[in-house]
């Protein structure tokens, strides 16, 4: 009996991408049933494994935390990334999946290896472990976020055994090609869509609001404090300017004109984009900022740092301003936009056009499904010739 399923394997929400991708995969391959497995659910049901992992976590990362090379707030990230967990999840799939039922497997992110030797395997990811070395602020990035050498060996094997690797941003592609020595033909940059629908129009009066918007939940790594200091400088020139922080709630009550709320539902988030004049998130570490895409949907000029994929996603001087991420450069960019409503609108329109061309889920899934379909056809043709 021929295979009739696609195996979709993921861990966590992936910034809400996974729930959307399940439906999009089904639309792209209507002839197959999509079977999705949430691997963190598997972990939660195996409490003994999580308990035993304490020993392996201490063995693999304990010295780094004890000596202060890693920060305690990052402990959860590393606890879930031990070789013990990595291998447990891989072996779980080997024991519980009948590969004869599936035509291919597809995983999001590359934190774990969900590939099965008998199945053509595909990845869609926004990062690699070694991407962290691309970020200039070493005290906040590689020393904290790069995993062990043993982990790196497992990760490299995953990439080597994958048919195609779809990446959100160009810096991830460069990492795979130059840091992992993966054949460039296997790595395809496809971008990412937003979690909000693309609005058909916006109220251009919003550019007069002088309202700056930040959306992000990792306040420190998203450059939150840099933005606050830059905003204070910009507000000296434009006292009516305001800053809305969504997704984080840092202690900014004493900063005049600054308002912060924690995570909000998507329909509420939409309202923040609709009222904003400028979007600013000067990240220190950035895999691929989905919020930048959403800002482009809502025709917002973007101010950010030139790290990660930002310099490829945001066209400097066209759809926004990319900077070195310093308080001085960010404040200078904000002032230039606060002073010029027409520039805000022009940048916003340019970003919107780019987003509609490259960063919608329909465009991205069309590209991925075409590449996957070609790979599967080639495999089946070879198989037919061998019979």
DOROMAR-345144 format. One record per residue (C-alpha): residue number from 1; x, y, z. Coordinates in nm, 3 decimals. Each point is the difference from the previous one (the first is absolute). Example, Ala and Ser with C-alpha at 12.3 -4.5 7.8 and 13.67 -1.06 7.14 Angstrom:
@num=1 X=1.230 Y=-0.450 Z=0.780
@num=2 X=0.137 Y=0.344 Z=-0.066
***
This chain:
@num=1 X=0.000 Y=0.000 Z=0.000
@num=2 X=0.140 Y=0.343 Z=-0.097
@num=3 X=0.076 Y=0.258 Z=0.266
@num=4 X=-0.284 Y=0.246 Z=0.065
@num=5 X=0.130 Y=0.220 Z=0.279
@num=6 X=0.239 Y=0.286 Z=0.072
@num=7 X=0.175 Y=-0.008 Z=0.337
@num=8 X=0.014 Y=0.352 Z=0.147
@num=9 X=0.215 Y=0.012 Z=0.314
@num=10 X=0.054 Y=0.303 Z=0.222
@num=11 X=0.076 Y=0.113 Z=0.354
@num=12 X=-0.173 Y=0.307 Z=0.141
@num=13 X=-0.195 Y=0.267 Z=-0.184
@num=14 X=0.294 Y=0.142 Z=-0.203
@num=15 X=-0.150 Y=0.348 Z=0.044
@num=16 X=-0.341 Y=-0.141 Z=-0.103
@num=17 X=0.142 Y=-0.119 Z=-0.333
@num=18 X=-0.061 Y=-0.371 Z=0.064
@num=19 X=-0.378 Y=0.021 Z=0.032
@num=20 X=-0.019 Y=0.195 Z=-0.323
@num=21 X=0.240 Y=-0.229 Z=-0.187
@num=22 X=-0.203 Y=-0.311 Z=0.076
@num=23 X=-0.297 Y=0.144 Z=-0.191
@num=24 X=0.217 Y=0.143 Z=-0.276
@num=25 X=0.173 Y=-0.334 Z=-0.056
@num=26 X=-0.338 Y=-0.168 Z=-0.033
@num=27 X=-0.107 Y=0.260 Z=-0.258
@num=28 X=0.327 Y=-0.043 Z=-0.193
@num=29 X=-0.022 Y=-0.383 Z=-0.005
@num=30 X=-0.375 Y=-0.078 Z=-0.005
@num=31 X=0.068 Y=-0.358 Z=-0.116
@num=32 X=0.166 Y=-0.083 Z=0.334
@num=33 X=-0.111 Y=0.010 Z=0.363
@num=34 X=0.220 Y=0.211 Z=0.227
@num=35 X=0.085 Y=-0.178 Z=0.325
@num=36 X=0.151 Y=0.243 Z=0.248
@num=37 X=0.188 Y=-0.088 Z=0.318
@num=38 X=0.076 Y=0.253 Z=0.273
@num=39 X=0.320 Y=-0.133 Z=0.154
@num=40 X=-0.020 Y=0.213 Z=0.313
@num=41 X=-0.325 Y=-0.185 Z=0.076
@num=42 X=0.201 Y=-0.321 Z=-0.024
@num=43 X=0.251 Y=0.139 Z=0.249
@num=44 X=-0.268 Y=0.114 Z=0.243
@num=45 X=-0.149 Y=-0.350 Z=0.004
@num=46 X=0.340 Y=-0.151 Z=0.083
@num=47 X=0.065 Y=0.159 Z=0.337
@num=48 X=0.267 Y=-0.255 Z=0.089
@num=49 X=0.204 Y=0.114 Z=-0.302
@num=50 X=-0.027 Y=0.362 Z=0.112
@num=51 X=0.109 Y=-0.098 Z=0.349
@num=52 X=0.298 Y=-0.208 Z=-0.118
@num=53 X=0.099 Y=0.289 Z=-0.224
@num=54 X=0.116 Y=0.190 Z=0.309
@num=55 X=0.313 Y=-0.216 Z=0.009
@num=56 X=0.073 Y=0.048 Z=-0.371
@num=57 X=-0.064 Y=0.375 Z=0.019
@num=58 X=0.252 Y=0.036 Z=0.283
@num=59 X=0.249 Y=-0.218 Z=-0.186
@num=60 X=-0.030 Y=0.195 Z=-0.325
@num=61 X=-0.052 Y=0.358 Z=0.117
@num=62 X=0.040 Y=0.013 Z=0.378
@num=63 X=0.355 Y=0.139 Z=0.002
@num=64 X=-0.095 Y=0.281 Z=-0.238
@num=65 X=-0.284 Y=0.117 Z=0.225
@num=66 X=0.207 Y=-0.042 Z=0.317
@num=67 X=0.285 Y=0.208 Z=-0.145
@num=68 X=-0.237 Y=0.268 Z=-0.134
@num=69 X=0.068 Y=-0.065 Z=-0.368
@num=70 X=-0.374 Y=-0.042 Z=-0.048
@num=71 X=-0.280 Y=0.190 Z=0.172
@num=72 X=-0.245 Y=-0.177 Z=0.227
@num=73 X=-0.300 Y=0.141 Z=-0.190
@num=74 X=0.112 Y=-0.208 Z=-0.301
@num=75 X=0.004 Y=-0.327 Z=0.197
@num=76 X=-0.335 Y=-0.122 Z=-0.137
@num=77 X=0.122 Y=0.039 Z=-0.359
@num=78 X=0.302 Y=-0.221 Z=0.070
@num=79 X=-0.189 Y=-0.244 Z=0.220
@num=80 X=-0.219 Y=-0.088 Z=-0.298
@num=81 X=0.303 Y=-0.026 Z=-0.229
@num=82 X=0.213 Y=-0.267 Z=0.163
@num=83 X=0.120 Y=-0.293 Z=-0.207
@num=84 X=-0.213 Y=-0.223 Z=0.222
@num=85 X=-0.320 Y=0.181 Z=-0.106
@num=86 X=0.125 Y=0.027 Z=-0.358
@num=87 X=0.053 Y=-0.376 Z=-0.024
@num=88 X=-0.315 Y=-0.091 Z=0.194
@num=89 X=-0.223 Y=0.186 Z=-0.247
@num=90 X=0.181 Y=-0.150 Z=-0.299
@num=91 X=-0.038 Y=-0.354 Z=0.138
@num=92 X=-0.367 Y=0.063 Z=0.085
@num=93 X=-0.071 Y=0.067 Z=-0.367
@num=94 X=0.195 Y=-0.306 Z=-0.112
@num=95 X=-0.205 Y=-0.223 Z=0.231
@num=96 X=-0.342 Y=0.152 Z=-0.064
@num=97 X=-0.008 Y=0.101 Z=-0.365
@num=98 X=-0.065 Y=-0.244 Z=-0.284
@num=99 X=0.184 Y=0.177 Z=-0.280
@num=100 X=-0.185 Y=-0.208 Z=-0.263
@num=101 X=-0.309 Y=0.212 Z=0.064
@num=102 X=0.167 Y=0.329 Z=-0.091
@num=103 X=0.126 Y=0.158 Z=-0.319
@num=104 X=0.229 Y=0.250 Z=0.177
@num=105 X=0.064 Y=0.166 Z=0.334
@num=106 X=0.017 Y=0.373 Z=0.073
@num=107 X=0.128 Y=0.165 Z=0.316
@num=108 X=0.014 Y=0.359 Z=0.114
@num=109 X=0.311 Y=0.137 Z=0.171
@num=110 X=0.318 Y=-0.203 Z=0.042
@num=111 X=0.024 Y=-0.023 Z=0.377
@num=112 X=-0.044 Y=-0.380 Z=-0.025
@num=113 X=0.046 Y=-0.263 Z=-0.269
@num=114 X=-0.339 Y=-0.135 Z=-0.107
@num=115 X=0.121 Y=-0.162 Z=-0.321
@num=116 X=-0.052 Y=-0.371 Z=-0.062
@num=117 X=0.241 Y=-0.170 Z=-0.239
@num=118 X=-0.272 Y=-0.167 Z=-0.202
@num=119 X=-0.187 Y=0.325 Z=-0.071
@num=120 X=0.096 Y=0.301 Z=-0.213
@num=121 X=0.035 Y=0.274 Z=0.260
@num=122 X=-0.046 Y=0.378 Z=-0.027
@num=123 X=0.063 Y=0.284 Z=0.245
@num=124 X=-0.134 Y=0.354 Z=0.033
@num=125 X=0.204 Y=0.200 Z=0.248
@num=126 X=0.101 Y=0.351 Z=0.102
@num=127 X=0.332 Y=-0.082 Z=0.164
@num=128 X=0.297 Y=-0.222 Z=0.054
@num=129 X=0.196 Y=-0.045 Z=0.321
@num=130 X=0.305 Y=0.172 Z=-0.153
@num=131 X=-0.199 Y=0.298 Z=-0.130
@num=132 X=0.060 Y=0.151 Z=0.344
@num=133 X=0.360 Y=0.068 Z=-0.100
@num=134 X=-0.129 Y=0.248 Z=-0.259
@num=135 X=-0.120 Y=0.236 Z=0.272
@num=136 X=0.251 Y=0.264 Z=0.110
@num=137 X=-0.106 Y=0.017 Z=0.364
@num=138 X=0.188 Y=-0.311 Z=0.107
@num=139 X=-0.079 Y=0.047 Z=0.368
@num=140 X=-0.370 Y=-0.039 Z=-0.074
@num=141 X=0.007 Y=-0.250 Z=-0.285
@num=142 X=0.251 Y=-0.285 Z=-0.049
@num=143 X=0.112 Y=-0.023 Z=0.362
@num=144 X=-0.362 Y=-0.042 Z=0.101
@num=145 X=-0.172 Y=-0.166 Z=-0.293
@num=146 X=0.245 Y=-0.230 Z=-0.179
@num=147 X=-0.046 Y=-0.362 Z=0.104
@num=148 X=0.262 Y=-0.268 Z=0.063
@num=149 X=0.239 Y=-0.149 Z=-0.257
@num=150 X=-0.178 Y=-0.334 Z=0.039
@num=151 X=-0.330 Y=0.168 Z=-0.083
@num=152 X=0.160 Y=0.164 Z=-0.304
@num=153 X=0.105 Y=-0.341 Z=-0.136
@num=154 X=-0.361 Y=-0.128 Z=0.020
@num=155 X=-0.133 Y=0.318 Z=-0.160
@num=156 X=0.247 Y=-0.025 Z=-0.290
@num=157 X=-0.107 Y=-0.358 Z=-0.069
@num=158 X=-0.363 Y=0.113 Z=-0.016
@num=159 X=0.081 Y=0.253 Z=-0.273
@num=160 X=0.211 Y=-0.250 Z=-0.194
@num=161 X=-0.287 Y=-0.253 Z=-0.006
@num=162 X=-0.269 Y=0.247 Z=-0.107
@num=163 X=-0.115 Y=0.026 Z=-0.363
@num=164 X=-0.073 Y=0.374 Z=0.006
@num=165 X=0.040 Y=0.261 Z=0.272
@num=166 X=-0.236 Y=0.297 Z=-0.027
@num=167 X=0.118 Y=0.302 Z=0.194
@num=168 X=-0.172 Y=0.323 Z=0.095
@num=169 X=0.301 Y=0.227 Z=-0.032
@num=170 X=0.320 Y=0.038 Z=-0.199
@num=171 X=0.228 Y=-0.013 Z=0.306
@num=172 X=-0.130 Y=-0.351 Z=0.076
@num=173 X=0.082 Y=-0.106 Z=-0.355
@num=174 X=0.350 Y=0.144 Z=0.033
@num=175 X=0.044 Y=-0.187 Z=0.328
@num=176 X=-0.099 Y=-0.334 Z=-0.152
@num=177 X=0.223 Y=0.045 Z=-0.304
@num=178 X=0.308 Y=0.146 Z=0.167
@num=179 X=-0.014 Y=-0.124 Z=0.362
@num=180 X=-0.148 Y=-0.348 Z=-0.062
@num=181 X=0.131 Y=-0.058 Z=-0.356
@num=182 X=-0.344 Y=-0.087 Z=-0.133
@num=183 X=-0.035 Y=0.002 Z=-0.378
@num=184 X=-0.152 Y=0.334 Z=-0.098
@num=185 X=-0.245 Y=-0.172 Z=-0.237
@num=186 X=-0.167 Y=-0.164 Z=0.304
@num=187 X=-0.065 Y=0.332 Z=0.176
@num=188 X=-0.287 Y=0.216 Z=-0.122
@num=189 X=-0.084 Y=0.342 Z=0.143
@num=190 X=-0.379 Y=0.040 Z=0.002
@num=191 X=-0.067 Y=0.262 Z=0.269
@num=192 X=-0.293 Y=-0.007 Z=0.239
@num=193 X=-0.357 Y=0.123 Z=0.013
@num=194 X=-0.171 Y=0.190 Z=0.280
@num=195 X=-0.250 Y=-0.119 Z=0.258
@num=196 X=-0.244 Y=0.272 Z=-0.106
@num=197 X=-0.184 Y=0.025 Z=-0.332
@num=198 X=0.116 Y=0.262 Z=-0.250
@num=199 X=-0.234 Y=0.302 Z=0.027
@num=200 X=-0.132 Y=0.139 Z=-0.326
@num=201 X=0.052 Y=0.360 Z=0.111
@num=202 X=0.119 Y=0.213 Z=0.291
@num=203 X=-0.095 Y=0.343 Z=0.127
@num=204 X=0.285 Y=0.226 Z=-0.112
@num=205 X=-0.086 Y=0.247 Z=0.275
@num=206 X=0.185 Y=-0.232 Z=0.240
@num=207 X=0.337 Y=0.135 Z=-0.116
@num=208 X=-0.088 Y=0.321 Z=0.185
@num=209 X=-0.045 Y=-0.187 Z=0.328
@num=210 X=0.374 Y=-0.011 Z=0.074
@num=211 X=-0.064 Y=-0.333 Z=0.167
@num=212 X=0.290 Y=-0.248 Z=0.005
@num=213 X=-0.083 Y=-0.370 Z=0.038
@num=214 X=0.214 Y=-0.285 Z=0.139
@num=215 X=-0.131 Y=-0.360 Z=-0.005
@num=216 X=0.208 Y=-0.275 Z=0.164
@num=217 X=0.021 Y=-0.225 Z=0.303
@num=218 X=0.377 Y=-0.035 Z=0.049
@num=219 X=0.052 Y=0.353 Z=0.117
@num=220 X=0.374 Y=0.000 Z=0.054
@num=221 X=0.097 Y=-0.188 Z=-0.317
@num=222 X=-0.243 Y=0.205 Z=-0.209
@num=223 X=0.184 Y=0.319 Z=0.095
@num=224 X=-0.277 Y=0.131 Z=0.220
@num=225 X=0.216 Y=0.218 Z=0.225
@num=226 X=0.181 Y=0.147 Z=-0.300
@num=227 X=-0.337 Y=0.106 Z=-0.140
@num=228 X=-0.112 Y=0.157 Z=0.328
@num=229 X=0.318 Y=0.208 Z=0.025
@num=230 X=-0.030 Y=0.101 Z=-0.366
@num=231 X=-0.366 Y=0.090 Z=0.053
@num=232 X=0.094 Y=0.231 Z=0.289
@num=233 X=0.234 Y=0.189 Z=-0.234
@num=234 X=-0.256 Y=0.015 Z=-0.281
@num=235 X=-0.265 Y=0.129 Z=0.238
@num=236 X=0.213 Y=0.302 Z=0.082
@num=237 X=-0.052 Y=0.103 Z=-0.362
@num=238 X=-0.361 Y=-0.120 Z=-0.021
@num=239 X=-0.163 Y=0.012 Z=0.347
@num=240 X=-0.328 Y=-0.132 Z=-0.142
@num=241 X=0.163 Y=-0.327 Z=-0.115
@num=242 X=-0.111 Y=-0.321 Z=0.171
@num=243 X=0.141 Y=-0.352 Z=0.023
@num=244 X=-0.220 Y=-0.310 Z=0.031
@num=245 X=0.173 Y=-0.318 Z=0.115
@num=246 X=-0.202 Y=-0.316 Z=-0.069
@num=247 X=0.099 Y=-0.350 Z=0.112
@num=248 X=0.233 Y=0.109 Z=0.281
@num=249 X=-0.061 Y=0.196 Z=0.316
@num=250 X=0.331 Y=0.150 Z=0.114
@num=251 X=0.010 Y=0.260 Z=0.280
@num=252 X=-0.061 Y=0.313 Z=-0.209
@num=253 X=-0.271 Y=0.168 Z=0.205
@num=254 X=0.229 Y=0.298 Z=0.063
@num=255 X=0.071 Y=0.053 Z=-0.372
@num=256 X=-0.237 Y=0.269 Z=-0.119
@num=257 X=-0.199 Y=-0.095 Z=-0.308
@num=258 X=0.093 Y=-0.368 Z=0.028
@num=259 X=-0.266 Y=-0.269 Z=0.049
@num=260 X=0.051 Y=-0.376 Z=0.035
@num=261 X=-0.235 Y=-0.297 Z=-0.013
@num=262 X=0.078 Y=-0.372 Z=0.005
@num=263 X=-0.112 Y=-0.237 Z=-0.274
@num=264 X=-0.340 Y=0.084 Z=-0.151
@num=265 X=-0.236 Y=-0.193 Z=-0.232
@num=266 X=0.062 Y=0.043 Z=-0.371
@num=267 X=-0.316 Y=0.207 Z=-0.051
@num=268 X=0.126 Y=0.245 Z=0.265
@num=269 X=0.353 Y=0.001 Z=-0.145
@num=270 X=-0.149 Y=0.097 Z=-0.334
@num=271 X=-0.124 Y=0.325 Z=0.155
@num=272 X=0.350 Y=0.095 Z=0.114
@num=273 X=0.134 Y=-0.042 Z=-0.355
@num=274 X=-0.292 Y=0.201 Z=-0.139
@num=275 X=0.070 Y=0.299 Z=0.226
@num=276 X=0.382 Y=0.000 Z=-0.016
@num=277 X=0.209 Y=0.239 Z=-0.209
@num=278 X=0.335 Y=-0.180 Z=0.027
@num=279 X=0.108 Y=-0.351 Z=0.095
@num=280 X=0.326 Y=-0.038 Z=0.192
@num=281 X=0.166 Y=-0.313 Z=0.138
@num=282 X=0.382 Y=0.040 Z=0.012
@num=283 X=0.077 Y=-0.365 Z=0.069
@num=284 X=0.332 Y=-0.116 Z=0.138
@num=285 X=-0.075 Y=-0.359 Z=-0.106
@num=286 X=-0.251 Y=-0.069 Z=-0.278
@num=287 X=-0.074 Y=-0.324 Z=-0.182
@num=288 X=-0.279 Y=0.141 Z=-0.217
@num=289 X=-0.238 Y=0.264 Z=0.129
@num=290 X=-0.354 Y=-0.097 Z=-0.097
@num=291 X=-0.112 Y=0.329 Z=0.155
@num=292 X=0.199 Y=0.188 Z=-0.265
@num=293 X=-0.210 Y=-0.172 Z=-0.265
@num=294 X=-0.319 Y=0.091 Z=0.185
@num=295 X=0.120 Y=0.361 Z=0.024
@num=296 X=0.050 Y=-0.001 Z=-0.378
@num=297 X=-0.352 Y=-0.138 Z=-0.045
@num=298 X=-0.126 Y=0.308 Z=0.186
@num=299 X=0.221 Y=0.233 Z=-0.206
@num=300 X=0.224 Y=0.105 Z=0.287
@num=301 X=0.352 Y=0.135 Z=-0.055
@num=302 X=0.244 Y=-0.217 Z=0.198
@num=303 X=0.298 Y=0.101 Z=0.213
@num=304 X=0.226 Y=-0.286 Z=0.107
@num=305 X=0.355 Y=-0.130 Z=0.035
@num=306 X=0.190 Y=-0.151 Z=-0.292
@num=307 X=0.047 Y=-0.346 Z=0.154
@num=308 X=-0.130 Y=-0.341 Z=-0.103
@num=309 X=-0.227 Y=0.022 Z=-0.302
@num=310 X=-0.111 Y=0.357 Z=0.074
@num=311 X=0.215 Y=0.157 Z=-0.269
@num=312 X=-0.159 Y=-0.234 Z=-0.257
@num=313 X=-0.359 Y=0.029 Z=0.123
@num=314 X=0.002 Y=0.379 Z=0.051
@num=315 X=0.130 Y=0.204 Z=-0.293
@num=316 X=0.201 Y=0.283 Z=0.150
@num=317 X=-0.118 Y=0.336 Z=-0.132
@num=318 X=-0.290 Y=-0.164 Z=-0.182
@num=319 X=-0.229 Y=-0.178 Z=0.250
@num=320 X=0.176 Y=0.106 Z=0.319
@num=321 X=0.328 Y=0.083 Z=0.166
@num=322 X=0.254 Y=-0.260 Z=0.110
@num=323 X=0.261 Y=0.116 Z=0.250
@num=324 X=0.290 Y=-0.125 Z=0.208
@num=325 X=-0.248 Y=-0.048 Z=0.285
@num=326 X=0.147 Y=0.272 Z=0.221
@num=327 X=-0.214 Y=0.244 Z=0.198
@num=328 X=0.139 Y=0.288 Z=-0.206
@num=329 X=-0.079 Y=-0.160 Z=-0.338
@num=330 X=-0.346 Y=-0.119 Z=0.106
@num=331 X=-0.095 Y=0.342 Z=0.141
@num=332 X=0.129 Y=0.171 Z=-0.316
@num=333 X=-0.214 Y=-0.231 Z=-0.218
@num=334 X=-0.308 Y=0.054 Z=0.214
@num=335 X=0.041 Y=0.379 Z=-0.012
@num=336 X=0.036 Y=-0.004 Z=-0.379
@num=337 X=-0.328 Y=-0.191 Z=-0.035
@num=338 X=-0.190 Y=0.193 Z=0.268
@num=339 X=0.085 Y=0.318 Z=-0.192
@num=340 X=-0.123 Y=-0.124 Z=-0.338
@num=341 X=-0.346 Y=-0.152 Z=-0.043
@num=342 X=0.047 Y=-0.035 Z=-0.376
@num=343 X=0.318 Y=-0.205 Z=0.051
@num=344 X=-0.186 Y=-0.222 Z=0.247
@num=345 X=-0.272 Y=-0.063 Z=-0.254
@num=346 X=0.244 Y=-0.059 Z=-0.287
@num=347 X=0.203 Y=-0.249 Z=0.203
@num=348 X=-0.319 Y=-0.166 Z=0.117
@num=349 X=-0.130 Y=-0.043 Z=-0.355
@num=350 X=0.333 Y=-0.143 Z=-0.119
@num=351 X=-0.001 Y=-0.251 Z=0.287
@num=352 X=-0.357 Y=-0.099 Z=-0.075
@num=353 X=0.081 Y=-0.069 Z=-0.366
@num=354 X=0.300 Y=-0.212 Z=0.097
@num=355 X=-0.199 Y=-0.195 Z=0.259
@num=356 X=-0.277 Y=-0.078 Z=-0.249
@num=357 X=0.258 Y=-0.119 Z=-0.250
@num=358 X=0.219 Y=-0.212 Z=0.230
@num=359 X=-0.142 Y=-0.038 Z=0.350
@num=360 X=-0.349 Y=-0.147 Z=-0.015
@num=361 X=-0.071 Y=-0.362 Z=0.089
@num=362 X=-0.153 Y=-0.071 Z=-0.341
@num=363 X=0.321 Y=0.107 Z=-0.176
@num=364 X=0.221 Y=-0.190 Z=0.245
@num=365 X=-0.203 Y=-0.323 Z=-0.005
@num=366 X=-0.017 Y=0.004 Z=-0.378
@num=367 X=0.379 Y=0.010 Z=-0.013
@num=368 X=0.050 Y=-0.269 Z=0.266
@num=369 X=-0.263 Y=-0.234 Z=-0.143
@num=370 X=0.149 Y=0.035 Z=-0.348
@num=371 X=0.347 Y=-0.093 Z=0.127
@num=372 X=-0.132 Y=-0.290 Z=0.208
@num=373 X=-0.215 Y=-0.125 Z=-0.287
@num=374 X=0.301 Y=0.000 Z=-0.235
@num=375 X=0.206 Y=-0.197 Z=0.254
@num=376 X=-0.273 Y=-0.258 Z=0.055
@num=377 X=-0.056 Y=-0.041 Z=-0.375
@num=378 X=0.374 Y=-0.055 Z=-0.052
@num=379 X=0.012 Y=-0.260 Z=0.280
@num=380 X=-0.303 Y=-0.185 Z=-0.136
@num=381 X=0.143 Y=0.003 Z=-0.354
@num=382 X=0.325 Y=-0.156 Z=0.123
@num=383 X=-0.196 Y=-0.255 Z=0.202
@num=384 X=-0.212 Y=-0.098 Z=-0.302
@num=385 X=0.314 Y=-0.054 Z=-0.211
@num=386 X=0.150 Y=-0.230 Z=0.265
@num=387 X=-0.306 Y=-0.224 Z=0.014
***
